[in-house]
Amino acid sequence: MNKKIGFFQSIHFKISIVFILLLLATIEIIGAYFTQQLQRENMDTFKTSLQVKPYTNTQLAEQLNKTDTKAANTEIANIISDMSNSQITDIQVIDNKETIRGISNYSSRDLIGQRSTDPDIRLTDNSKSLYKTRVINGENYYIQVLPITSNTGDNNGIVGLIYIKASMSSVYSSIQNVMVIFLTASLVASLLGAVIALFIARAVTMPIDEMKKQAIRIANGDYSGQVKVYGQDELGQLAQAVNNLSIRVEEAQEASDSERRRLDNVLAHMTDGVIATDRHGKITIINETAMQLFDCTQEETIGESVMTLLDVESEDNIQKFLEKRTEMFITLSEGHGQEIILHANFSLIQRITGFVSGMVCVFHDVTEQQQNEQEQRQFVSNVSHELRTPLTSVRSYIEALNDGAWQDPDIAPEFLKVTQEETDRMIRMINDLLNLSRMDQGTSKMNLEWVNLNEFVSYVLNRFDMIIKNNQEDQQKSKDYTIKRELGSHDLWAEIDTDKMTQVIDNIVNNAINYSPDGGVITVRLVKAANRVIISISDQGLGIPRKDINKIFDRFYRVDKARSRHQGGTGLGLAISKEVVESHKGRIWVESTEGKGSTFYISLPFEPLNEGEPWDAV
């Protein structure tokens, strides 16, 4: 906030008052010196006018040496009259007996012949001239007492003195007049100097004030203004520098804002979480991804310790924390028993001097990667286990045959049959694995064609009906089951790969037969729902436990491992079925109640054919 500066606090006032004080001080010093010199010169002139001429001293000495006192006094009066001027107030001539012999003041002529009572009159042989100033009745007087000497006759020495009293009013009046003139001139000069000082101060402070306003605008983010350059002096150069600074700051601010927006945009759209801290480990920046990963808000995290957010042991500082680790794995609970695994990378923010000003943490969600790695390890383990079991059986039977069992006509055929069955199972497993590999890599080719699903499903089921009929004619002891069809009367057409979809239906129906009880009913339905065709296959078997429903489409996963392996399954049928259905842009899922059976659903996209459309492609 810009606080308004009062006039008496402004530099404008300060420059003006300093200029005026300097002017007054200069005038006073010059005036004091001039007055003192004038007073000295006036006093010298005044004293010079009061000096007694040498011939006057000789004349007075002659008169004082005369014995005719009356005639001498008359001459002394004439001499005094010649000495008098406008500045001299009183002149007295006193002989060596301190008797007044002459006086200039006519009103005091009766004092002639009387002894002087003035304390300034001191007559001695060694008397010297006396000069002094005395205030009488409030007026300044200059007094001189000068000895009158005689160098003739027996009266060689001091024969009297001259007492001169002169008023100094003219001297002081002159000085006072000069002082009045000086004071008047000083006052006029001060007023004129004040006006000039204000203009000079304004000329100096106006550019400064404009530069101050421009600095305030720059601080508030407004770089549009320019300071007016009044000249090419230092202030003009400073104003130009401020204008250049304003342009540079605006350019730097625009670049900084652009980089800031770019950084914010990058942080906002990063799939990785990013957290930045200060040198104390307090969070200063957190992007949207990080807030989603840690299930927090910006208000909750800004200013909090990153160690608290990561739930790690407290360290002395960030630098010591990073000396021990630059990366770590963090496991977060997402709810519903699910977990998120984050890979955290830490790096220090250091200046050129090495001072640590903060830390940047980048969090990458590796949950799927970890799960994939776990699934890969589990897959390798399952493949190894599934191949090892038949290989072990084959090896055991071959070793037995090699040891002589081949010569036994009852045992040898049985051993060879088992060996062949295990070999066929391994071949089927390898073929299934190759099919899955092609599907994973996207190299499996799809031979799509428009097919009437009612006829297609019936065709697949007819094969199972034929197996039942053949078993009954051959009186083989096999599981008795019935396939119930609910395919509807309307033709439903879909574009499918018939070979792959046959494999899917075979897998599911075979599983239904294998896991259904003797005499069970397997129901196959075909219905249309909106733009989808749904094939459902239900059995009356043991059902699938709830905990296993989400895993049955995983590779090598079996609910009852011992029974499945005994029935010759590879554990890949449902996994292949899922891949095939999804490659048709469909979906497969299961609903099951343990002890009551299971229903598998296959949903495929459906597009009704318009009447009159060509059927050549069907």
C-alpha positions as CSV (number, residue, x, y, z in Angstrom):
1,M,0.0,0.0,0.0
2,N,1.4,3.4,-1.0
3,K,1.3,5.7,2.0
4,K,0.8,9.4,1.2
5,I,3.8,11.6,2.1
6,G,3.0,15.0,3.8
7,F,4.5,18.2,2.4
8,F,6.7,18.7,5.4
9,Q,8.0,15.1,5.0
10,S,8.6,15.4,1.3
11,I,12.0,15.8,-0.3
12,H,10.5,18.9,-2.0
13,F,10.2,20.7,1.3
14,K,13.6,19.4,2.5
15,I,15.4,20.7,-0.6
16,S,13.6,24.0,-0.3
17,I,14.3,24.5,3.4
18,V,18.0,23.5,3.0
19,F,18.4,25.9,0.1
20,I,16.7,28.7,2.1
21,L,18.8,28.0,5.3
22,L,22.0,28.0,3.2
23,L,21.0,31.3,1.7
24,L,20.2,32.8,5.1
25,A,23.3,31.5,6.6
26,T,25.4,33.0,3.7
27,I,23.6,36.3,4.0
28,E,24.0,36.4,7.8
29,I,27.7,35.6,7.7
30,I,28.3,38.2,5.0
31,G,26.1,40.7,6.9
32,A,27.8,40.1,10.2
33,Y,31.2,40.6,8.6
34,F,30.0,43.7,6.7
35,T,28.4,45.2,9.8
36,Q,31.5,44.6,11.8
37,Q,33.7,46.2,9.2
38,L,31.4,49.1,8.8
39,Q,31.2,49.7,12.6
40,R,35.0,49.5,12.8
41,E,35.4,52.0,9.9
42,N,32.8,54.4,11.4
43,M,34.5,54.2,14.8
44,D,37.9,54.9,13.2
45,T,36.4,57.9,11.3
46,F,34.6,59.0,14.5
47,K,37.8,58.8,16.5
48,T,39.8,60.5,13.8
49,S,37.4,63.4,13.9
50,L,38.0,63.8,17.6
51,Q,41.8,63.8,17.4
52,V,43.5,66.9,18.9
53,K,45.9,68.6,16.5
54,P,49.5,68.9,17.8
55,Y,49.4,72.7,17.4
56,T,46.2,72.8,19.5
57,N,48.1,71.0,22.3
58,T,50.9,73.6,22.0
59,Q,48.5,76.5,22.0
60,L,46.7,75.2,25.1
61,A,50.1,74.5,26.8
62,E,51.1,78.2,26.2
63,Q,47.9,79.5,27.6
64,L,48.1,77.3,30.7
65,N,51.7,78.5,31.3
66,K,50.5,82.2,31.3
67,T,50.2,83.9,34.6
68,D,47.3,86.1,33.4
69,T,44.6,83.6,34.0
70,K,41.7,85.7,32.7
71,A,43.4,86.4,29.4
72,A,44.5,82.8,29.1
73,N,41.0,81.5,29.8
74,T,39.6,83.8,27.0
75,E,42.1,82.3,24.6
76,I,41.4,78.8,25.8
77,A,37.7,79.4,25.1
78,N,38.6,80.5,21.5
79,I,40.7,77.4,21.0
80,I,37.9,75.2,22.3
81,S,35.5,76.9,20.0
82,D,37.8,76.0,17.1
83,M,37.9,72.4,18.2
84,S,34.2,71.9,18.5
85,N,32.1,70.0,15.9
86,S,28.7,68.5,15.6
87,Q,29.8,65.2,17.2
88,I,31.5,66.7,20.3
89,T,29.1,67.2,23.2
90,D,31.5,68.7,25.7
91,I,35.2,69.9,25.8
92,Q,36.9,70.9,29.0
93,V,40.5,72.1,29.5
94,I,41.8,71.4,33.0
95,D,45.1,72.6,34.4
96,N,47.5,70.6,36.5
97,K,45.6,71.7,39.6
98,E,42.5,70.1,38.3
99,T,40.8,73.4,37.9
100,I,38.5,73.9,34.9
101,R,40.1,76.6,32.7
102,G,37.7,76.2,29.7
103,I,34.5,74.5,28.7
104,S,32.6,74.3,25.4
105,N,29.1,74.1,26.9
106,Y,27.9,77.7,27.5
107,S,25.4,76.6,30.0
108,S,28.2,75.3,32.2
109,R,30.5,78.4,32.0
110,D,30.0,79.0,35.7
111,L,32.1,75.8,36.3
112,I,35.2,77.7,35.0
113,G,37.6,78.2,37.9
114,Q,36.2,75.4,39.9
115,R,37.8,72.1,40.7
116,S,36.7,69.2,38.4
117,T,34.8,66.4,40.0
118,D,34.8,64.0,37.0
119,P,36.3,60.6,38.1
120,D,37.9,60.1,34.7
121,I,40.3,63.0,35.3
122,R,43.5,61.8,36.9
123,L,46.5,63.9,36.8
124,T,49.9,62.3,37.4
125,D,53.3,62.8,35.9
126,N,52.9,59.6,34.1
127,S,49.4,60.2,33.0
128,K,48.4,58.7,29.7
129,S,45.6,59.2,27.4
130,L,42.3,57.7,28.4
131,Y,39.8,56.4,25.8
132,K,36.5,54.9,27.0
133,T,32.8,54.5,26.2
134,R,30.2,55.4,28.7
135,V,26.4,55.2,28.8
136,I,24.9,58.4,30.2
137,N,21.2,58.7,30.5
138,G,20.7,55.8,28.1
139,E,23.0,57.3,25.4
140,N,26.4,56.1,24.4
141,Y,29.3,58.6,24.7
142,Y,32.9,58.4,23.7
143,I,35.3,60.0,26.2
144,Q,38.9,61.0,25.7
145,V,41.2,62.4,28.3
146,L,44.4,63.7,26.7
147,P,47.3,65.2,28.6
148,I,48.6,68.6,27.6
149,T,52.4,68.7,27.7
150,S,54.8,71.5,27.6
151,N,58.5,71.4,26.6
152,T,59.5,74.9,27.5
153,G,60.8,76.7,30.6
154,D,60.4,75.3,34.0
155,N,57.1,73.8,33.3
156,N,58.5,71.0,31.2
157,G,56.0,68.2,31.6
158,I,52.2,67.8,32.0
159,V,50.5,71.2,32.4
160,G,46.9,70.1,32.0
161,L,44.5,67.9,30.1
162,I,41.8,68.0,27.6
163,Y,38.5,66.3,28.4
164,I,36.4,65.5,25.3
165,K,33.0,63.8,25.4
166,A,31.4,63.0,22.1
167,S,28.0,61.4,21.4
168,M,28.1,58.2,19.4
169,S,24.5,58.4,18.3
170,S,25.4,59.3,14.8
171,V,27.7,56.3,14.6
172,Y,25.1,53.9,15.9
173,S,22.4,55.6,13.9
174,S,24.4,55.0,10.7
175,I,25.0,51.3,11.7
176,Q,21.3,50.9,12.5
177,N,20.3,52.3,9.2
178,V,22.7,50.0,7.5
179,M,21.3,47.1,9.6
180,V,17.8,48.0,8.6
181,I,18.7,48.1,5.0
182,F,20.6,44.8,5.4
183,L,17.7,43.1,7.2
184,T,15.2,44.4,4.6
185,A,17.5,43.1,1.8
186,S,17.9,39.8,3.6
187,L,14.1,39.4,4.0
188,V,13.6,40.2,0.3
189,A,16.5,37.9,-0.7
190,S,15.0,35.1,1.6
191,L,11.6,35.4,0.0
192,L,13.1,35.5,-3.5
193,G,15.4,32.6,-2.5
194,A,12.4,30.7,-1.2
195,V,10.5,31.1,-4.5
196,I,13.6,30.1,-6.4
197,A,14.2,27.2,-4.0
198,L,10.7,25.9,-4.6
199,F,11.1,26.0,-8.3
200,I,14.5,24.4,-8.1
201,A,13.2,21.8,-5.7
202,R,10.2,21.1,-8.0
203,A,12.5,20.8,-11.0
204,V,14.6,18.2,-9.0
205,T,11.7,16.4,-7.3
206,M,9.2,16.2,-10.2
207,P,11.3,13.6,-12.1
208,I,12.0,11.8,-8.9
209,D,8.2,11.8,-8.1
210,E,7.4,10.5,-11.5
211,M,10.1,7.7,-11.2
212,K,8.6,6.8,-7.8
213,K,5.1,6.5,-9.3
214,Q,6.5,4.4,-12.2
215,A,8.3,2.2,-9.6
216,I,4.9,1.7,-7.8
217,R,3.2,0.9,-11.1
218,I,5.9,-1.7,-11.8
219,A,5.5,-3.2,-8.4
220,N,1.8,-3.5,-9.0
221,G,2.4,-5.2,-12.3
222,D,1.6,-2.2,-14.7
223,Y,4.5,-1.7,-17.1
224,S,2.7,0.5,-19.6
225,G,3.8,3.9,-18.2
226,Q,7.0,5.8,-19.1
227,V,8.8,8.4,-17.1
228,K,9.2,11.8,-18.9
229,V,12.8,12.7,-19.6
230,Y,13.3,16.4,-18.8
231,G,17.0,16.7,-19.7
232,Q,20.3,14.9,-20.3
233,D,21.6,15.4,-16.8
234,E,21.9,12.7,-14.1
235,L,18.1,12.8,-13.4
236,G,17.4,12.5,-17.1
237,Q,19.8,9.5,-17.4
238,L,18.1,8.0,-14.3
239,A,14.7,8.5,-15.8
240,Q,15.8,6.8,-19.0
241,A,17.3,4.0,-17.0
242,V,13.9,3.5,-15.2
243,N,12.1,3.4,-18.5
244,N,14.6,0.8,-19.8
245,L,14.2,-1.1,-16.5
246,S,10.4,-1.0,-16.9
247,I,10.7,-2.6,-20.4
248,R,13.2,-5.2,-19.2
249,V,11.1,-6.1,-16.1
250,E,8.0,-6.4,-18.4
251,E,9.8,-8.7,-20.7
252,A,11.2,-10.7,-17.8
253,Q,7.8,-10.9,-16.2
254,E,6.1,-12.0,-19.5
255,A,8.8,-14.7,-19.9
256,S,8.4,-15.7,-16.3
257,D,4.6,-15.8,-16.6
258,S,4.9,-17.8,-19.8
259,E,7.3,-20.3,-18.2
260,R,5.0,-20.4,-15.1
261,R,2.0,-21.2,-17.2
262,R,3.9,-23.7,-19.2
263,L,5.1,-25.4,-16.0
264,D,1.6,-25.3,-14.5
265,N,0.2,-26.8,-17.7
266,V,2.9,-29.5,-17.7
267,L,2.3,-30.3,-14.1
268,A,-1.5,-30.3,-14.5
269,H,-1.3,-32.8,-17.4
270,M,1.4,-35.0,-16.1
271,T,0.4,-38.6,-15.5
272,D,3.0,-38.7,-12.7
273,G,2.5,-37.0,-9.3
274,V,4.9,-34.1,-8.6
275,I,5.6,-32.4,-5.2
276,A,8.1,-29.6,-4.6
277,T,9.2,-28.5,-1.1
278,D,11.3,-25.7,0.4
279,R,14.6,-26.3,2.2
280,H,12.7,-27.2,5.4
281,G,10.7,-30.0,3.6
282,K,7.4,-28.0,3.6
283,I,5.3,-28.6,0.5
284,T,5.1,-25.6,-1.8
285,I,3.8,-27.2,-5.1
286,I,1.6,-30.2,-5.6
287,N,-0.1,-31.2,-8.9
288,E,-3.5,-32.7,-9.5
289,T,-2.1,-36.2,-10.1
290,A,-0.3,-36.2,-6.7
291,M,-3.4,-35.0,-4.9
292,Q,-5.4,-37.8,-6.5
293,L,-2.8,-40.4,-5.6
294,F,-2.6,-39.3,-1.9
295,D,-6.3,-38.4,-1.7
296,C,-5.8,-34.9,-0.4
297,T,-6.4,-31.3,-1.4
298,Q,-4.1,-28.4,-2.1
299,E,-5.2,-26.6,1.0
300,E,-4.5,-29.6,3.2
301,T,-0.9,-30.2,1.9
302,I,0.6,-26.7,1.2
303,G,2.9,-25.9,4.1
304,E,2.8,-29.4,5.5
305,S,5.9,-31.6,5.8
306,V,6.5,-34.0,2.9
307,M,7.8,-36.5,5.4
308,T,4.3,-36.6,7.1
309,L,2.6,-37.0,3.7
310,L,4.9,-39.9,2.8
311,D,4.5,-41.4,6.3
312,V,8.3,-41.9,6.6
313,E,10.5,-41.6,9.6
314,S,11.4,-38.1,10.6
315,E,14.9,-37.0,9.4
316,D,17.0,-34.1,10.5
317,N,16.7,-32.4,7.1
318,I,16.0,-33.2,3.4
319,Q,19.7,-33.4,2.5
320,K,20.3,-36.1,5.1
321,F,17.2,-37.9,3.9
322,L,18.4,-38.0,0.3
323,E,21.9,-39.1,1.4
324,K,20.3,-42.3,2.4
325,R,17.9,-42.8,-0.5
326,T,17.0,-41.2,-3.8
327,E,14.1,-43.4,-4.6
328,M,11.7,-45.6,-2.7
329,F,8.4,-47.6,-3.2
330,I,5.3,-46.4,-1.3
331,T,2.2,-48.5,-0.8
332,L,-1.1,-46.6,-0.4
333,S,-4.4,-48.1,0.5
334,E,-7.2,-47.1,-1.9
335,G,-10.0,-48.7,-0.1
336,H,-12.0,-52.0,-0.7
337,G,-8.8,-53.9,0.1
338,Q,-7.0,-52.4,-3.0
339,E,-3.5,-50.9,-2.9
340,I,-1.6,-48.5,-5.0
341,I,2.2,-48.9,-5.4
342,L,4.1,-45.7,-6.2
343,H,7.7,-45.4,-7.3
344,A,9.1,-42.2,-5.8
345,N,12.2,-40.4,-7.1
346,F,13.7,-37.6,-5.0
347,S,16.1,-34.9,-6.2
348,L,17.5,-31.8,-4.5
349,I,17.1,-28.2,-5.7
350,Q,20.5,-26.7,-5.4
351,R,22.0,-23.3,-6.2
352,I,25.4,-22.8,-7.9
353,T,26.9,-22.3,-4.4
354,G,25.6,-25.7,-3.3
355,F,22.9,-24.3,-1.0
356,V,19.9,-26.6,-0.9
357,S,16.7,-24.6,-1.4
358,G,14.3,-27.5,-1.7
359,M,13.4,-30.9,-3.1
360,V,11.3,-32.3,-5.9
361,C,9.5,-35.6,-5.6
362,V,8.1,-37.5,-8.6
363,F,5.6,-40.3,-8.0
364,H,4.9,-42.9,-10.7
365,D,2.1,-45.3,-10.3
366,V,3.7,-48.8,-10.9
367,T,0.7,-50.8,-9.5
368,E,-0.1,-52.2,-12.9
369,Q,3.6,-52.8,-13.7
370,Q,4.1,-54.6,-10.4
371,Q,0.9,-56.6,-11.0
372,N,2.1,-57.5,-14.5
373,E,5.5,-58.5,-13.2
374,Q,3.8,-60.6,-10.6
375,E,1.5,-62.1,-13.2
376,Q,4.5,-62.8,-15.5
377,R,6.3,-64.6,-12.6
378,Q,3.1,-66.5,-11.8
379,F,2.6,-67.3,-15.4
380,V,6.1,-68.7,-15.8
381,S,5.7,-70.6,-12.6
382,N,2.3,-72.0,-13.8
383,V,3.7,-73.0,-17.2
384,S,6.7,-74.7,-15.6
385,H,4.4,-76.5,-13.2
386,E,1.9,-77.5,-15.9
387,L,4.6,-78.8,-18.3
388,R,6.6,-80.5,-15.5
389,T,3.6,-82.6,-14.4
390,P,3.0,-84.4,-17.7
391,L,6.7,-84.6,-18.5
392,T,7.3,-86.2,-15.2
393,S,4.5,-88.7,-15.9
394,V,5.8,-89.4,-19.4
395,R,9.3,-89.9,-18.1
396,S,8.1,-92.2,-15.4
397,Y,6.2,-94.4,-17.8
398,I,9.1,-94.4,-20.3
399,E,11.5,-95.4,-17.6
400,A,9.2,-98.2,-16.6
401,L,8.9,-99.4,-20.2
402,N,12.6,-99.1,-20.6
403,D,13.1,-101.3,-17.6
404,G,11.1,-104.1,-19.2
405,A,7.5,-103.2,-18.9
406,W,7.2,-103.1,-22.7
407,Q,7.4,-106.8,-22.7
408,D,4.3,-107.1,-20.6
409,P,1.3,-107.3,-23.0
410,D,-1.1,-106.1,-20.3
411,I,0.9,-103.1,-18.9
412,A,2.7,-101.9,-22.0
413,P,-0.4,-100.7,-24.0
414,E,-1.8,-98.9,-20.9
415,F,1.6,-97.1,-20.3
416,L,1.8,-96.1,-24.0
417,K,-1.8,-94.8,-23.9
418,V,-1.0,-92.6,-20.8
419,T,2.1,-91.4,-22.4
420,Q,0.2,-90.4,-25.5
421,E,-2.5,-88.6,-23.6
422,E,0.1,-86.6,-21.6
423,T,1.9,-85.7,-24.8
424,D,-1.4,-84.6,-26.4
425,R,-2.1,-82.5,-23.3
426,M,1.3,-80.8,-23.6
427,I,0.7,-80.1,-27.3
428,R,-2.7,-78.6,-26.6
429,M,-1.2,-76.4,-23.9
430,I,1.6,-75.2,-26.1
431,N,-0.9,-74.5,-28.9
432,D,-3.1,-72.6,-26.5
433,L,0.0,-70.6,-25.3
434,L,0.9,-69.8,-28.9
435,N,-2.6,-68.6,-29.6
436,L,-2.6,-66.4,-26.5
437,S,0.8,-65.1,-27.5
438,R,-0.5,-64.1,-31.0
439,M,-3.5,-62.4,-29.4
440,D,-1.3,-60.5,-27.0
441,Q,1.0,-59.4,-29.8
442,G,-2.0,-58.6,-32.1
443,T,-0.7,-61.0,-34.8
444,S,-3.7,-63.3,-34.6
445,K,-5.7,-63.0,-37.8
446,M,-9.5,-62.6,-37.7
447,N,-11.5,-64.2,-40.6
448,L,-14.7,-62.3,-40.1
449,E,-18.0,-63.2,-41.8
450,W,-21.6,-62.5,-41.3
451,V,-23.3,-65.5,-39.6
452,N,-26.8,-66.3,-38.5
453,L,-26.1,-66.9,-34.8
454,N,-29.2,-69.1,-34.3
455,E,-27.9,-71.6,-36.9
456,F,-24.3,-71.2,-35.8
457,V,-25.0,-72.0,-32.1
458,S,-27.3,-74.9,-33.2
459,Y,-24.5,-76.3,-35.4
460,V,-22.0,-76.2,-32.5
461,L,-24.4,-77.8,-30.1
462,N,-25.3,-80.5,-32.6
463,R,-21.8,-81.9,-32.3
464,F,-22.4,-82.4,-28.5
465,D,-25.8,-84.1,-29.3
466,M,-24.0,-86.4,-31.7
467,I,-21.4,-87.3,-29.0
468,I,-24.3,-88.2,-26.6
469,K,-26.0,-90.3,-29.3
470,N,-22.7,-92.1,-30.2
471,N,-22.0,-92.9,-26.6
472,Q,-25.5,-94.3,-26.2
473,E,-25.2,-96.5,-29.3
474,D,-21.8,-97.7,-28.3
475,Q,-23.1,-98.3,-24.7
476,Q,-20.1,-96.4,-23.3
477,K,-20.2,-95.5,-19.7
478,S,-20.0,-91.7,-19.7
479,K,-21.7,-88.9,-18.0
480,D,-25.4,-88.5,-18.9
481,Y,-26.4,-84.9,-19.6
482,T,-29.0,-83.0,-21.7
483,I,-28.5,-79.8,-23.7
484,K,-31.5,-77.5,-23.7
485,R,-31.8,-74.9,-26.4
486,E,-33.6,-71.5,-26.1
487,L,-32.4,-69.8,-29.3
488,G,-35.6,-67.9,-30.3
489,S,-37.4,-67.8,-33.7
490,H,-35.8,-64.6,-35.0
491,D,-32.6,-64.7,-37.0
492,L,-29.8,-62.8,-35.3
493,W,-26.8,-61.9,-37.5
494,A,-23.3,-61.0,-36.4
495,E,-19.9,-60.6,-37.9
496,I,-17.6,-63.2,-36.3
497,D,-14.7,-65.5,-36.8
498,T,-16.5,-68.9,-36.8
499,D,-13.5,-71.0,-35.9
500,K,-12.5,-68.9,-32.9
501,M,-16.1,-68.5,-31.7
502,T,-16.6,-72.3,-32.1
503,Q,-13.6,-72.8,-29.8
504,V,-15.1,-70.4,-27.3
505,I,-18.5,-72.2,-27.2
506,D,-16.7,-75.5,-27.1
507,N,-14.6,-74.5,-24.1
508,I,-17.6,-73.2,-22.1
509,V,-19.9,-76.2,-23.0
510,N,-17.1,-78.7,-22.2
511,N,-16.6,-77.0,-18.8
512,A,-20.3,-77.2,-18.2
513,I,-20.4,-80.9,-19.0
514,N,-17.3,-81.6,-16.9
515,Y,-18.5,-79.8,-13.9
516,S,-22.2,-80.8,-14.1
517,P,-23.5,-83.8,-12.2
518,D,-24.7,-86.9,-14.0
519,G,-28.1,-86.3,-15.5
520,G,-27.6,-82.5,-15.4
521,V,-29.2,-80.0,-17.9
522,I,-27.1,-77.5,-19.8
523,T,-29.2,-74.6,-21.0
524,V,-28.0,-72.5,-24.0
525,R,-29.9,-69.2,-24.7
526,L,-29.6,-66.6,-27.4
527,V,-31.3,-63.3,-26.9
528,K,-31.1,-59.7,-28.3
529,A,-30.7,-56.8,-26.0
530,A,-30.6,-53.3,-27.7
531,N,-27.6,-53.5,-30.1
532,R,-26.1,-56.5,-28.5
533,V,-26.6,-60.3,-28.9
534,I,-26.1,-62.3,-25.7
535,I,-25.3,-66.0,-25.6
536,S,-25.7,-67.6,-22.2
537,I,-24.6,-71.1,-21.2
538,S,-25.9,-72.4,-17.8
539,D,-25.1,-75.6,-15.9
540,Q,-26.3,-77.3,-12.7
541,G,-22.8,-77.9,-11.4
542,L,-21.0,-77.1,-8.2
543,G,-20.8,-73.4,-8.9
544,I,-17.9,-71.1,-8.4
545,P,-16.9,-69.6,-5.0
546,R,-17.4,-65.9,-4.8
547,K,-13.7,-65.3,-4.1
548,D,-12.8,-67.1,-7.4
549,I,-15.2,-65.4,-9.8
550,N,-13.0,-62.5,-10.7
551,K,-10.0,-64.8,-11.3
552,I,-11.4,-67.7,-13.5
553,F,-10.5,-65.9,-16.7
554,D,-6.8,-65.6,-15.6
555,R,-4.4,-67.9,-17.3
556,F,-3.8,-71.3,-15.6
557,Y,-6.3,-70.4,-12.8
558,R,-8.4,-73.4,-11.7
559,V,-11.0,-73.5,-8.9
560,D,-10.4,-77.2,-8.4
561,K,-6.8,-77.8,-9.6
562,A,-6.7,-81.5,-9.0
563,R,-10.0,-82.3,-10.7
564,S,-9.3,-80.0,-13.7
565,R,-5.9,-81.5,-14.3
566,H,-7.4,-85.0,-14.0
567,Q,-9.9,-84.1,-16.6
568,G,-7.2,-83.0,-19.0
569,G,-7.7,-79.2,-18.9
570,T,-4.9,-76.8,-19.5
571,G,-6.2,-73.9,-17.4
572,L,-6.1,-71.7,-20.6
573,G,-9.5,-72.3,-22.1
574,L,-11.4,-69.4,-20.4
575,A,-8.4,-67.1,-20.8
576,I,-8.4,-67.8,-24.6
577,S,-12.2,-67.4,-24.7
578,K,-11.9,-63.9,-23.1
579,E,-9.3,-62.8,-25.6
580,V,-11.4,-64.1,-28.5
581,V,-14.6,-62.4,-27.3
582,E,-12.8,-59.1,-26.6
583,S,-11.2,-59.2,-30.1
584,H,-14.8,-59.3,-31.4
585,K,-15.4,-56.1,-29.4
586,G,-17.5,-58.2,-27.1
587,R,-17.6,-59.1,-23.4
588,I,-17.6,-62.3,-21.4
589,W,-18.5,-62.8,-17.8
590,V,-20.0,-65.3,-15.4
591,E,-22.6,-65.4,-12.7
592,S,-22.5,-68.3,-10.2
593,T,-24.0,-69.5,-7.0
594,E,-21.9,-72.1,-5.2
595,G,-23.8,-75.4,-5.1
596,K,-26.4,-74.3,-7.7
597,G,-24.4,-74.0,-10.9
598,S,-22.9,-71.2,-13.1
599,T,-24.0,-69.2,-16.1
600,F,-21.5,-67.8,-18.6
601,Y,-22.5,-64.8,-20.8
602,I,-21.1,-63.8,-24.1
603,S,-22.1,-60.3,-25.4
604,L,-21.4,-59.5,-29.1
605,P,-22.2,-56.4,-31.1
606,F,-25.3,-56.7,-33.2
607,E,-26.3,-54.8,-36.4
608,P,-29.7,-55.6,-37.9
609,L,-29.7,-56.1,-41.7
610,N,-32.1,-53.9,-43.7
611,E,-34.6,-55.5,-45.9
612,G,-33.4,-55.9,-49.5
613,E,-29.7,-55.8,-48.5
614,P,-27.5,-58.2,-50.6
615,W,-26.6,-61.5,-48.9
616,D,-23.7,-62.4,-51.1
617,A,-21.3,-61.8,-48.3
618,V,-23.1,-64.2,-45.9
